[in-house]
Amino acid sequence: MLAPMDAAQAISDLTEISPQIRYVAVLAADGSVAGSNLFDEAAATRLADGARRLVEAAESMRPGVAQLEAATVTGSVFVVRDGDRMIAATTTPEPTVGLVFYDLKTCLRSVEAAKPPARKRRAPAKKQEPDDAAA
Amino acid sequence: MPPRKLVTGFLLATGSLAGSVLVRRRAARRRERIDLYAEDGSMHSFAEGSPEALRLLPLAYEILASP
């Protein structure tokens, strides 16, 4: 079981252990960018939007796509889904496919899912005994 | 023909064959493609030129070019 961590830390660890990976973006369930190693916010959004469109197009051809790789001569695009969340990455040409998928899944799972704040349970109210009961 | 020349010729032919196999394998690996992995564990690979790749590869080029 992986300890949950913030997206920036998870992405930093990912790019450190996998030098084939160039750019990464983690997409939250609502479609927003939860984290990226791109300093330019607009570029991170472009990567996230592109990955979403790629998955939507793939899904329209083969429903139930869990992950994909688009390999080109200039590099590859990887997208991995975990429920409603997604991680997208670009790599150098001819990456080690299995290793990249494994590292992306590990990164996505280690990113703490945004959860609504847990509601504290209230202790049941004590019954007030009537004063005359003691008498 | 002297046996030495025969051996040299054989080695040259074998080397050429092995080299061509390696080059072909490498070229095949470099081909552009889309691999889709489904939730049930199945995988579909679409090589360049297929209708699926023609639709998906431009989206990948766009992503790779954008940052």
Backbone of each chain as ProteinMPNN parsed JSONL, in Angstrom:
{"seq_chain_A": "MLAPMDAAQAISDLTEISPQIRYVAVLAADGSVAGSNLFDEAAATRLADGARRLVEAAESMRPGVAQLEAATVTGSVFVVRDGDRMIAATTTPEPTVGLVFYDLKTCLRSVEAAKPPARKRRAPAKKQEPDDAAA", "coords_chain_A": {"N_chain_A": [[0.845, -1.198, 0.0], [0.58, 2.141, -0.942], [1.746, 5.177, 0.399], [-0.305, 7.995, 0.582], [0.392, 10.986, -1.241], [1.215, 14.404, -2.145], [0.511, 15.681, -5.468], [2.651, 16.985, -6.729], [4.934, 16.016, -5.436], [4.739, 13.296, -6.028], [4.986, 13.337, -8.821], [7.493, 14.396, -9.075], [9.035, 12.341, -7.952], [8.448, 10.387, -9.838], [9.561, 11.348, -12.288], [12.143, 11.331, -11.531], [12.828, 8.645, -11.146], [12.244, 7.613, -13.631], [13.752, 8.37, -16.357], [12.981, 8.405, -18.975], [10.585, 9.624, -19.215], [9.142, 12.659, -20.155], [7.202, 14.925, -19.946], [4.53, 15.3, -17.644], [1.133, 15.029, -16.586], [-1.298, 15.074, -14.1], [-4.639, 14.282, -13.912], [-7.499, 15.327, -12.269], [-10.607, 13.96, -10.944], [-12.619, 15.684, -11.724], [-11.675, 16.695, -14.053], [-9.858, 18.706, -13.949], [-6.423, 19.925, -13.775], [-4.465, 18.233, -11.631], [-1.833, 18.14, -11.01], [1.461, 18.722, -12.354], [4.56, 18.522, -14.205], [5.129, 20.551, -15.788], [5.999, 23.871, -16.031], [4.619, 25.94, -17.067], [1.341, 26.826, -16.826], [-0.603, 26.857, -18.807], [0.469, 25.126, -20.703], [0.394, 22.733, -19.305], [-2.341, 22.42, -19.119], [-2.929, 22.119, -21.824], [-1.679, 19.675, -22.356], [-3.191, 18.019, -20.695], [-5.787, 18.366, -21.772], [-5.375, 17.416, -24.361], [-4.74, 14.748, -23.819], [-7.154, 13.903, -22.737], [-8.85, 14.166, -24.943], [-7.67, 12.31, -26.624], [-8.151, 9.91, -25.233], [-10.931, 9.926, -25.238], [-11.442, 9.697, -27.975], [-10.265, 7.21, -28.449], [-11.841, 5.653, -26.814], [-14.261, 5.825, -28.153], [-13.792, 4.157, -30.242], [-12.916, 1.686, -29.209], [-14.529, 0.639, -26.621], [-14.006, 0.862, -23.054], [-11.33, 1.416, -22.515], [-8.419, 1.217, -20.677], [-5.816, 2.021, -20.528], [-3.385, 3.574, -22.666], [-1.016, 3.719, -25.4], [0.5, 5.896, -27.594], [2.631, 5.64, -30.088], [5.159, 7.395, -31.671], [7.646, 8.566, -34.046], [8.945, 10.67, -32.878], [8.486, 10.47, -30.224], [6.562, 9.106, -27.457], [3.13, 8.987, -26.36], [1.551, 8.472, -23.359], [-1.288, 7.327, -21.608], [-2.955, 6.709, -18.633], [-5.671, 5.396, -16.884], [-7.47, 5.643, -13.822], [-10.163, 4.861, -12.461], [-12.044, 7.745, -12.335], [-9.934, 9.373, -12.522], [-6.865, 10.394, -14.161], [-3.66, 9.911, -15.695], [-1.304, 11.47, -17.712], [1.406, 11.266, -19.977], [4.36, 12.256, -21.747], [6.99, 10.759, -23.613], [10.437, 9.904, -24.385], [11.53, 8.738, -27.691], [10.851, 5.265, -28.444], [10.359, 4.042, -25.778], [10.653, 2.06, -22.705], [8.04, 0.243, -22.588], [6.415, -1.301, -20.723], [7.573, -0.628, -18.301], [7.171, 2.134, -18.163], [4.357, 2.274, -18.064], [3.96, 0.986, -15.605], [5.263, 2.721, -13.826], [3.73, 5.036, -14.171], [1.213, 4.205, -13.256], [1.834, 3.67, -10.6], [2.495, 6.236, -9.755], [0.056, 7.582, -10.118], [-1.594, 6.237, -8.315], [-0.387, 6.885, -5.968], [-0.904, 9.481, -5.608], [-2.814, 11.435, -3.634], [-6.244, 11.087, -3.618], [-8.569, 13.651, -4.155], [-10.558, 14.184, -1.57], [-13.769, 14.702, -0.065], [-14.03, 16.626, 2.942], [-13.992, 14.658, 5.83], [-16.849, 13.93, 7.718], [-17.266, 14.548, 11.112], [-18.272, 12.207, 13.489], [-20.811, 12.62, 15.729], [-20.911, 12.172, 19.208], [-23.368, 10.237, 20.798], [-25.959, 12.034, 22.387], [-26.038, 12.438, 25.862], [-28.466, 11.05, 27.979], [-30.466, 13.03, 29.94], [-30.942, 12.603, 33.26], [-33.829, 12.82, 35.14], [-34.033, 15.087, 37.876], [-35.507, 14.41, 40.046], [-35.445, 11.71, 40.058], [-33.308, 10.732, 41.445], [-33.985, 11.328, 43.963]], "CA_chain_A": [[0.0, 0.0, 0.0], [1.385, 3.343, -1.053], [1.304, 6.291, 1.231], [-0.745, 9.098, -0.26], [1.249, 12.165, -1.205], [0.665, 15.381, -3.08], [0.817, 15.394, -6.868], [3.978, 17.511, -7.085], [5.932, 15.087, -4.913], [4.613, 12.044, -6.782], [5.522, 13.574, -10.168], [8.938, 14.577, -8.904], [9.578, 10.986, -7.776], [8.269, 9.674, -11.109], [10.543, 11.79, -13.289], [13.477, 10.985, -11.026], [13.106, 7.211, -11.372], [12.023, 7.257, -15.029], [14.274, 9.455, -17.187], [12.343, 8.398, -20.314], [9.393, 10.475, -19.166], [9.441, 14.085, -20.316], [6.194, 15.766, -19.301], [3.457, 14.535, -16.998], [0.028, 15.771, -15.982], [-2.281, 14.248, -13.391], [-5.966, 14.899, -14.054], [-8.436, 14.976, -11.205], [-11.874, 13.388, -11.421], [-13.441, 16.73, -12.357], [-11.036, 17.093, -15.302], [-8.847, 19.745, -13.717], [-5.049, 19.432, -13.661], [-4.131, 18.105, -10.209], [-0.395, 18.32, -10.869], [2.215, 18.573, -13.59], [5.94, 19.0, -14.107], [5.247, 21.682, -16.71], [5.925, 25.097, -15.237], [3.602, 26.781, -17.688], [0.025, 26.259, -16.534], [-1.313, 26.672, -20.081], [1.021, 23.919, -21.336], [-0.141, 21.588, -18.547], [-3.749, 22.284, -19.523], [-2.931, 21.586, -23.198], [-1.353, 18.247, -22.256], [-4.353, 17.349, -20.092], [-6.886, 18.385, -22.748], [-4.995, 16.514, -25.453], [-4.863, 13.366, -23.328], [-8.587, 13.62, -22.59], [-9.403, 13.972, -26.296], [-7.114, 11.044, -27.121], [-8.877, 8.825, -24.568], [-12.319, 9.951, -25.723], [-11.431, 9.153, -29.337], [-9.978, 5.773, -28.333], [-13.023, 5.052, -26.192], [-15.318, 5.727, -29.155], [-13.468, 3.028, -31.125], [-12.858, 0.469, -28.392], [-14.961, 1.006, -25.266], [-13.344, 0.191, -21.923], [-9.883, 1.604, -22.578], [-7.855, 1.496, -19.357], [-4.554, 2.72, -20.749], [-3.01, 3.558, -24.086], [0.259, 4.283, -25.824], [0.588, 6.333, -28.984], [4.069, 5.679, -30.369], [5.572, 8.085, -32.895], [9.111, 8.599, -34.163], [9.488, 11.738, -32.032], [8.224, 10.16, -28.827], [5.289, 8.418, -27.21], [2.173, 9.557, -25.416], [0.943, 7.437, -22.524], [-2.388, 7.748, -20.734], [-3.426, 5.643, -17.751], [-6.856, 5.814, -16.129], [-7.781, 4.948, -12.576], [-11.491, 5.411, -12.165], [-12.275, 9.004, -13.054], [-8.674, 10.116, -12.597], [-6.028, 10.019, -15.301], [-2.312, 10.48, -15.751], [-0.826, 11.506, -19.099], [2.837, 11.563, -20.034], [5.082, 12.117, -23.01], [8.296, 10.133, -23.371], [11.407, 9.874, -25.482], [11.17, 7.654, -28.623], [11.118, 3.878, -28.068], [10.522, 3.85, -24.333], [10.371, 0.718, -22.185], [6.588, 0.425, -22.422], [5.915, -1.884, -19.469], [8.124, 0.134, -17.172], [6.502, 3.449, -18.135], [2.991, 2.051, -17.556], [4.047, 0.66, -14.179], [5.619, 3.943, -13.084], [2.588, 5.962, -14.22], [0.172, 3.676, -12.352], [2.308, 3.88, -9.228], [2.39, 7.673, -9.48], [-1.363, 7.958, -10.01], [-2.155, 5.672, -7.08], [0.214, 7.515, -4.794], [-1.463, 10.829, -5.451], [-4.007, 11.348, -2.793], [-7.458, 11.551, -4.284], [-9.239, 14.735, -3.433], [-11.742, 13.655, -0.886], [-14.462, 15.709, 0.724], [-13.648, 16.498, 4.338], [-14.807, 13.677, 6.544], [-17.706, 14.498, 8.773], [-17.04, 13.905, 12.403], [-19.477, 11.661, 14.115], [-21.095, 13.159, 17.059], [-21.241, 11.184, 20.231], [-24.789, 10.36, 21.15], [-26.212, 12.901, 23.547], [-26.384, 11.686, 27.08], [-29.813, 11.305, 28.493], [-30.463, 13.712, 31.245], [-31.878, 11.972, 34.189], [-34.592, 13.816, 35.922], [-33.474, 15.304, 39.22], [-36.324, 13.783, 41.099], [-35.235, 10.265, 40.032], [-32.344, 10.408, 42.505], [-34.607, 11.527, 45.273]], "C_chain_A": [[0.875, 1.24, 0.0], [0.839, 4.427, -0.143], [0.847, 7.419, 0.321], [0.168, 10.303, -0.124], [0.684, 13.177, -2.181], [1.213, 15.132, -4.482], [2.228, 15.834, -7.249], [5.08, 16.554, -6.647], [5.93, 13.788, -5.714], [5.225, 12.196, -8.177], [7.033, 13.742, -10.116], [9.625, 13.214, -8.763], [9.546, 10.222, -9.097], [9.352, 10.055, -12.116], [11.972, 11.483, -12.849], [13.815, 9.524, -11.33], [12.963, 6.813, -12.839], [12.487, 8.39, -15.949], [13.678, 9.49, -18.599], [11.156, 9.352, -20.371], [9.796, 11.941, -19.224], [8.462, 14.934, -19.509], [5.044, 14.898, -18.784], [2.364, 15.488, -16.536], [-0.923, 14.773, -15.339], [-3.607, 14.989, -13.458], [-6.879, 14.41, -12.944], [-9.74, 14.474, -11.812], [-12.745, 14.421, -12.125], [-12.803, 17.265, -13.649], [-9.97, 18.16, -15.139], [-7.465, 19.104, -13.578], [-4.669, 19.433, -12.175], [-2.642, 18.315, -9.967], [0.296, 18.094, -12.189], [3.656, 19.008, -13.349], [6.202, 20.116, -15.127], [5.06, 22.968, -15.91], [4.846, 26.039, -15.762], [2.226, 26.122, -17.492], [-0.76, 25.971, -17.819], [-0.829, 25.402, -20.785], [0.505, 22.675, -20.637], [-1.595, 21.331, -18.95], [-3.846, 21.698, -20.932], [-2.649, 20.074, -23.192], [-2.56, 17.47, -21.722], [-5.515, 17.265, -21.087], [-6.624, 17.406, -23.9], [-5.169, 15.059, -25.048], [-6.329, 12.98, -23.212], [-9.224, 13.344, -23.96], [-8.941, 12.641, -26.898], [-7.886, 9.855, -26.533], [-10.322, 8.767, -25.065], [-12.417, 9.344, -27.129], [-11.184, 7.645, -29.312], [-11.187, 5.035, -27.792], [-14.157, 4.885, -27.208], [-15.073, 4.569, -30.122], [-13.508, 1.701, -30.391], [-13.266, 0.837, -26.967], [-14.221, 0.209, -24.184], [-11.843, 0.316, -21.947], [-9.358, 1.999, -21.179], [-6.544, 2.265, -19.474], [-4.202, 2.643, -22.229], [-1.612, 4.121, -24.278], [0.139, 4.665, -27.281], [2.073, 6.525, -29.281], [4.33, 6.38, -31.698], [7.099, 8.115, -32.94], [9.731, 9.688, -33.28], [9.276, 11.478, -30.548], [6.889, 9.463, -28.682], [4.429, 9.209, -26.248], [1.542, 8.395, -24.666], [-0.199, 8.052, -21.722], [-2.835, 6.529, -19.937], [-4.601, 6.181, -16.953], [-6.982, 4.99, -14.858], [-9.102, 5.527, -12.097], [-11.708, 6.661, -13.0], [-10.984, 9.795, -13.222], [-7.819, 9.564, -13.735], [-4.627, 10.574, -15.094], [-1.85, 10.384, -17.203], [0.644, 11.884, -19.087], [3.352, 11.469, -21.457], [6.466, 11.564, -22.689], [9.221, 10.32, -24.572], [11.001, 8.749, -26.455], [11.613, 6.287, -28.092], [11.338, 3.689, -26.567], [10.312, 2.391, -23.945], [8.915, 0.734, -21.722], [6.078, -0.068, -21.06], [6.34, -1.087, -18.256], [7.415, 1.484, -17.033], [5.084, 3.292, -17.587], [3.025, 1.802, -16.047], [4.323, 1.919, -13.355], [4.458, 4.936, -13.064], [1.48, 5.504, -13.278], [0.566, 3.921, -10.906], [2.15, 5.34, -8.837], [0.93, 8.059, -9.251], [-1.964, 7.457, -8.702], [-1.603, 6.365, -5.845], [-0.308, 8.93, -4.57], [-2.781, 10.723, -4.681], [-5.197, 11.903, -3.545], [-8.098, 12.642, -3.444], [-10.533, 14.199, -2.84], [-12.449, 14.78, -0.169], [-14.098, 15.537, 2.183], [-14.6, 15.57, 5.094], [-15.616, 14.352, 7.646], [-17.464, 13.756, 10.07], [-18.363, 13.398, 12.949], [-19.646, 12.264, 15.49], [-21.391, 12.021, 18.014], [-22.715, 11.345, 20.591], [-24.976, 11.169, 22.421], [-26.641, 12.057, 24.74], [-27.786, 12.056, 27.528], [-29.721, 11.975, 29.842], [-31.477, 13.034, 32.15], [-32.623, 13.028, 34.978], [-34.08, 13.868, 37.369], [-34.253, 14.548, 40.297], [-36.145, 12.257, 41.126], [-34.305, 9.834, 41.149], [-33.022, 10.481, 43.869], [-35.534, 10.373, 45.689]], "O_chain_A": [[1.784, 1.383, 0.818], [-0.37, 4.562, 0.049], [1.553, 7.764, -0.626], [0.658, 10.607, 0.964], [-0.218, 12.862, -2.958], [2.234, 14.468, -4.66], [2.918, 15.143, -7.998], [6.035, 16.308, -7.384], [6.987, 13.247, -6.038], [5.905, 11.291, -8.659], [7.755, 13.286, -11.003], [10.664, 12.967, -9.376], [10.488, 9.505, -9.435], [9.982, 9.187, -12.72], [12.886, 11.387, -13.669], [14.938, 9.203, -11.72], [13.5, 5.786, -13.252], [11.699, 9.275, -16.283], [13.844, 10.469, -19.327], [10.774, 9.825, -21.441], [10.651, 12.408, -18.471], [8.834, 15.575, -18.526], [4.65, 13.91, -19.404], [2.643, 16.62, -16.142], [-1.302, 13.769, -15.941], [-3.694, 16.166, -13.108], [-7.006, 13.207, -12.717], [-9.952, 14.55, -13.022], [-13.52, 14.08, -13.019], [-13.337, 18.187, -14.267], [-9.257, 18.481, -16.09], [-7.343, 17.911, -13.303], [-4.566, 20.487, -11.548], [-2.231, 18.631, -8.851], [-0.205, 17.368, -13.047], [3.943, 19.759, -12.417], [7.335, 20.562, -15.305], [4.069, 23.124, -15.196], [4.249, 26.816, -15.017], [1.994, 25.001, -17.943], [-1.482, 24.979, -17.911], [-1.625, 24.686, -21.392], [0.209, 21.672, -21.287], [-2.021, 20.186, -19.102], [-4.727, 20.884, -21.212], [-3.283, 19.304, -23.913], [-2.902, 16.403, -22.233], [-6.147, 16.218, -21.224], [-7.514, 16.681, -24.345], [-5.673, 14.24, -25.816], [-6.706, 11.858, -23.55], [-10.022, 12.42, -24.116], [-9.697, 11.947, -27.577], [-8.229, 8.914, -27.249], [-10.866, 7.685, -25.285], [-13.339, 8.587, -27.434], [-11.812, 6.893, -30.058], [-11.52, 3.939, -28.244], [-14.923, 3.923, -27.137], [-16.005, 4.058, -30.744], [-14.062, 0.718, -30.883], [-12.433, 1.299, -26.188], [-13.864, -0.953, -24.378], [-11.14, -0.568, -21.459], [-9.802, 2.985, -20.591], [-6.212, 3.071, -18.604], [-4.665, 1.756, -22.947], [-1.097, 4.879, -23.456], [-0.276, 3.856, -28.111], [2.696, 7.463, -28.783], [3.78, 5.993, -32.729], [7.76, 7.732, -31.975], [10.92, 9.626, -32.97], [9.828, 12.188, -29.707], [6.172, 9.254, -29.661], [4.923, 9.991, -25.435], [1.055, 7.444, -25.277], [-0.081, 9.17, -21.219], [-3.064, 5.456, -20.495], [-4.541, 7.284, -16.41], [-6.647, 3.806, -14.823], [-9.142, 6.552, -11.416], [-11.573, 6.635, -14.224], [-10.94, 10.77, -13.973], [-8.014, 8.442, -14.203], [-4.435, 11.577, -14.407], [-1.99, 9.34, -17.84], [1.077, 12.717, -18.291], [2.84, 10.698, -22.268], [7.041, 11.857, -21.641], [8.822, 10.828, -25.62], [10.205, 7.888, -26.082], [12.616, 6.173, -27.387], [12.397, 3.224, -26.147], [9.852, 1.584, -24.753], [8.602, 1.179, -20.617], [5.397, 0.663, -20.341], [5.574, -0.897, -17.312], [7.101, 1.92, -15.925], [4.653, 4.08, -16.746], [2.21, 2.349, -15.305], [3.696, 2.149, -12.321], [4.228, 5.602, -12.055], [0.877, 6.32, -12.581], [-0.258, 4.328, -10.087], [1.723, 5.65, -7.725], [0.612, 8.776, -8.302], [-2.744, 8.159, -8.058], [-2.261, 6.427, -4.807], [-0.171, 9.496, -3.486], [-3.707, 10.008, -5.064], [-5.172, 13.029, -4.044], [-8.161, 12.569, -2.216], [-11.463, 13.819, -3.551], [-11.803, 15.722, 0.291], [-13.877, 14.411, 2.63], [-15.823, 15.683, 5.009], [-15.131, 15.21, 8.383], [-17.456, 12.526, 10.125], [-19.401, 14.057, 12.881], [-18.707, 12.38, 16.277], [-22.04, 11.038, 17.659], [-23.23, 12.46, 20.675], [-24.244, 11.006, 23.398], [-27.452, 11.135, 24.65], [-28.213, 13.208, 27.458], [-29.003, 11.543, 30.744], [-32.665, 12.917, 31.849], [-32.041, 14.02, 35.419], [-33.75, 12.852, 37.98], [-33.704, 14.117, 41.31], [-36.602, 11.582, 42.049], [-34.451, 8.758, 41.729], [-32.654, 9.767, 44.802], [-36.122, 10.412, 46.77]]}, "seq_chain_B": "MPPRKLVTGFLLATGSLAGSVLVRRRAARRRERIDLYAEDGSMHSFAEGSPEALRLLPLAYEILASP", "coords_chain_B": {"N_chain_B": [[37.827, -24.562, -55.114], [39.572, -22.917, -52.512], [39.38, -23.977, -49.073], [39.531, -21.922, -47.174], [38.622, -19.612, -48.408], [36.04, -20.326, -48.801], [35.047, -20.451, -46.192], [35.329, -17.775, -45.462], [33.558, -16.58, -47.241], [31.18, -17.783, -46.383], [30.983, -16.764, -43.779], [30.715, -14.04, -44.327], [28.279, -14.018, -45.704], [26.55, -14.967, -43.689], [26.849, -12.951, -41.789], [25.81, -10.736, -43.185], [23.167, -11.517, -43.475], [22.318, -11.684, -40.8], [22.669, -9.028, -40.08], [20.793, -7.735, -41.742], [18.43, -8.763, -40.724], [18.425, -7.681, -38.152], [18.288, -4.925, -38.757], [15.795, -4.818, -40.022], [14.112, -5.603, -37.919], [14.51, -3.541, -36.142], [13.572, -1.403, -37.642], [10.916, -2.143, -37.86], [10.132, -1.908, -35.227], [10.264, 0.797, -34.892], [8.093, 1.758, -36.148], [5.163, 3.747, -36.35], [2.449, 3.615, -34.097], [-0.648, 2.745, -32.399], [-1.468, 1.61, -29.273], [-4.007, 0.091, -27.567], [-5.138, -0.636, -24.403], [-7.409, -2.614, -22.819], [-9.836, -2.679, -20.099], [-10.398, -5.284, -19.472], [-8.047, -6.591, -19.856], [-7.314, -7.167, -22.44], [-5.586, -6.312, -25.511], [-5.282, -4.016, -28.176], [-3.596, -3.345, -31.104], [-2.83, -0.797, -33.325], [-1.475, -0.225, -36.345], [0.414, 2.298, -38.146], [-1.396, 3.913, -40.718], [-3.682, 2.439, -40.513], [-7.255, 2.877, -40.049], [-7.906, 3.575, -37.392], [-5.455, 4.397, -36.315], [-4.948, 6.52, -37.984], [-6.785, 8.307, -37.074], [-6.134, 8.664, -34.383], [-3.351, 9.151, -34.127], [-2.746, 11.847, -35.057], [-3.707, 13.332, -32.875], [-1.926, 12.574, -30.939], [0.455, 13.608, -32.023], [-0.09, 16.266, -31.75], [-0.13, 16.576, -28.969], [2.525, 15.929, -28.379], [3.842, 17.985, -29.619], [3.013, 20.232, -28.33], [4.117, 21.154, -25.643]], "CA_chain_B": [[37.929, -23.344, -54.288], [40.217, -23.235, -51.231], [38.416, -23.952, -47.956], [39.588, -20.637, -46.447], [37.734, -18.672, -49.112], [34.673, -20.787, -48.55], [34.698, -20.045, -44.821], [35.176, -16.315, -45.482], [32.296, -16.302, -47.935], [30.079, -18.198, -45.518], [30.896, -15.804, -42.67], [30.193, -12.778, -44.883], [26.838, -14.208, -45.987], [25.842, -15.068, -42.412], [26.863, -11.604, -41.182], [24.872, -9.881, -43.928], [21.813, -11.956, -43.14], [22.031, -11.271, -39.415], [22.546, -7.56, -40.094], [19.515, -7.327, -42.359], [17.356, -9.118, -39.78], [18.446, -6.674, -37.084], [17.802, -3.646, -39.304], [14.35, -4.958, -40.242], [13.447, -5.62, -36.62], [14.576, -2.187, -35.581], [12.664, -0.564, -38.446], [9.548, -2.516, -37.5], [9.856, -1.358, -33.903], [10.164, 2.257, -34.997], [6.857, 2.155, -36.823], [4.22, 4.437, -35.479], [1.303, 2.753, -33.781], [-1.458, 3.043, -31.215], [-1.805, 0.408, -28.512], [-5.084, 0.324, -26.608], [-5.249, -1.712, -23.41], [-8.756, -2.559, -22.237], [-9.944, -3.023, -18.675], [-10.436, -6.751, -19.321], [-6.706, -7.119, -20.07], [-7.007, -7.35, -23.858], [-4.836, -5.209, -26.111], [-5.414, -3.866, -29.62], [-2.528, -2.514, -31.649], [-3.186, -0.265, -34.639], [-0.268, 0.282, -37.01], [0.181, 3.498, -38.951], [-2.104, 3.606, -41.951], [-5.011, 1.894, -40.194], [-8.196, 3.982, -39.784], [-7.815, 3.968, -35.987], [-4.214, 5.161, -36.131], [-5.094, 7.788, -38.721], [-7.587, 9.226, -36.263], [-5.54, 8.921, -33.062], [-1.969, 9.646, -34.174], [-2.661, 13.311, -35.088], [-3.903, 13.853, -31.519], [-0.654, 12.338, -30.242], [1.431, 14.594, -32.541], [-0.472, 17.56, -31.165], [0.32, 16.564, -27.569], [3.994, 15.934, -28.344], [4.341, 19.267, -30.123], [2.505, 21.39, -27.582], [4.917, 21.833, -24.614]], "C_chain_B": [[38.573, -23.68, -52.941], [39.233, -23.084, -50.068], [38.41, -22.619, -47.19], [38.638, -19.605, -47.066], [36.278, -19.032, -48.882], [34.182, -20.311, -47.184], [34.451, -18.542, -44.779], [33.848, -15.932, -46.128], [31.098, -16.636, -47.078], [29.875, -17.196, -44.378], [30.304, -14.474, -43.142], [28.682, -12.869, -45.126], [26.028, -14.243, -44.703], [25.747, -13.699, -41.74], [25.862, -10.671, -41.846], [23.431, -10.222, -43.566], [21.416, -11.482, -41.747], [21.823, -9.758, -39.343], [21.214, -7.109, -40.651], [18.342, -7.638, -41.445], [17.274, -8.067, -38.674], [17.88, -5.332, -37.552], [16.293, -3.699, -39.509], [13.587, -4.909, -38.928], [13.398, -4.219, -36.019], [13.609, -1.25, -36.32], [11.21, -0.856, -38.08], [9.161, -1.923, -36.157], [9.612, 0.137, -33.962], [8.854, 2.703, -35.638], [5.9, 2.792, -35.843], [2.984, 3.563, -35.28], [0.56, 3.281, -32.571], [-1.777, 1.717, -30.545], [-2.863, 0.767, -27.48], [-5.201, -0.887, -25.692], [-6.597, -1.574, -22.721], [-8.735, -2.993, -20.779], [-9.93, -4.534, -18.459], [-9.085, -7.406, -19.597], [-6.346, -7.33, -21.526], [-6.283, -6.111, -24.405], [-5.055, -5.204, -27.621], [-4.311, -2.927, -30.089], [-2.907, -2.086, -33.064], [-1.948, 0.369, -35.262], [-0.615, 1.52, -37.829], [-0.448, 3.103, -40.286], [-3.475, 3.025, -41.698], [-5.945, 3.06, -39.867], [-8.111, 4.492, -38.35], [-6.577, 4.838, -35.742], [-4.298, 6.515, -36.838], [-5.886, 8.814, -37.91], [-6.86, 9.628, -34.972], [-4.131, 9.527, -33.119], [-1.872, 11.175, -34.276], [-2.857, 13.956, -33.718], [-2.612, 13.692, -30.705], [0.417, 13.33, -30.71], [1.186, 15.953, -31.888], [0.042, 17.671, -29.728], [1.842, 16.686, -27.512], [4.565, 17.285, -28.772], [4.018, 20.421, -29.189], [3.431, 21.961, -26.51], [6.183, 22.41, -25.194]], "O_chain_B": [[38.158, -24.639, -52.29], [38.376, -22.2, -50.068], [37.387, -22.238, -46.621], [37.961, -18.848, -46.372], [35.407, -18.167, -48.783], [33.055, -19.835, -47.041], [33.499, -18.078, -44.152], [33.116, -15.078, -45.627], [30.121, -15.889, -47.036], [28.746, -16.828, -44.055], [29.496, -13.861, -42.445], [27.92, -11.955, -44.809], [24.96, -13.638, -44.617], [24.706, -13.332, -41.195], [25.157, -9.915, -41.178], [22.592, -9.341, -43.376], [20.325, -10.95, -41.542], [20.933, -9.27, -38.648], [20.576, -6.209, -40.103], [17.375, -6.879, -41.387], [16.187, -7.62, -38.309], [17.102, -4.69, -36.846], [15.589, -2.736, -39.206], [12.548, -4.258, -38.828], [12.385, -3.785, -35.47], [12.927, -0.426, -35.711], [10.381, 0.051, -37.998], [8.025, -1.491, -35.956], [8.84, 0.68, -33.171], [8.547, 3.895, -35.665], [5.836, 2.424, -34.67], [2.544, 2.865, -36.194], [1.051, 4.13, -31.827], [-2.299, 0.804, -31.184], [-2.652, 1.631, -26.629], [-5.345, -2.019, -26.153], [-6.892, -0.545, -22.114], [-7.771, -3.585, -20.293], [-9.509, -5.014, -17.406], [-8.975, -8.632, -19.578], [-5.196, -7.641, -21.835], [-6.362, -5.022, -23.837], [-5.019, -6.252, -28.266], [-4.123, -1.845, -29.532], [-3.261, -2.919, -33.898], [-1.436, 1.373, -34.767], [-1.776, 1.761, -38.161], [-0.081, 2.098, -40.894], [-4.348, 3.1, -42.562], [-5.481, 4.121, -39.452], [-8.228, 5.693, -38.109], [-6.639, 5.863, -35.064], [-3.784, 7.52, -36.348], [-5.686, 10.021, -38.041], [-6.952, 10.771, -34.525], [-3.763, 10.323, -32.256], [-0.994, 11.761, -33.642], [-2.26, 14.991, -33.422], [-2.257, 14.55, -29.897], [1.195, 13.834, -29.9], [2.115, 16.676, -31.529], [0.573, 18.704, -29.32], [2.385, 17.444, -26.708], [5.647, 17.675, -28.333], [4.664, 21.467, -29.242], [3.546, 23.185, -26.445], [6.974, 23.015, -24.47]]}, "name": "protein", "num_of_chains": 2, "seq": "MLAPMDAAQAISDLTEISPQIRYVAVLAADGSVAGSNLFDEAAATRLADGARRLVEAAESMRPGVAQLEAATVTGSVFVVRDGDRMIAATTTPEPTVGLVFYDLKTCLRSVEAAKPPARKRRAPAKKQEPDDAAAMPPRKLVTGFLLATGSLAGSVLVRRRAARRRERIDLYAEDGSMHSFAEGSPEALRLLPLAYEILASP"}
